[in-house]
Amino acid sequence: MKHVRLIVRGVPSRVALEVTDRRHERMRGLLGRDALDADSALWLEPCNAVHTFGMRFPIDVIFIDRHGCVLSIHRNVGRARMRVNWRARVALEMCAHAAQTLHIERGDRLEWRTPA
């Protein structure tokens, strides 16, 4: 996995991203973790559907298109749920309420950059 920084509307954020490099990393996602720090997130690409079966904590799920534009935001997704966006290229999984804290809205541009 790559470790990079989340860029929100062109501005570097404090959020450290784990970017999945392999299929098995995408399939595992956040399963098996007890929590996710407020300043951490998981970037799943390619991915247009996620589930929270077996998850131990709620998450925010943000679907992003191939141009980096936020298509939809699913806040505080609890256990045993499924979220899909057929137009998405990326799913961003963050701790619950992180999208609100970062003021991420539909239409915003999100990307990642390797820290300098």
Secondary structure, 3 states (H helix, E strand, C coil): CEEEEEEECCEEEEEEEEECCCHHHHHHCCCCCCCCCCCEEEEECCCCEEECCCCCCCEEEEEECCCCEEEEEEEEECCCCEEECCCCCEEEEEECCHHHHCCCCCCCEEEEECCC
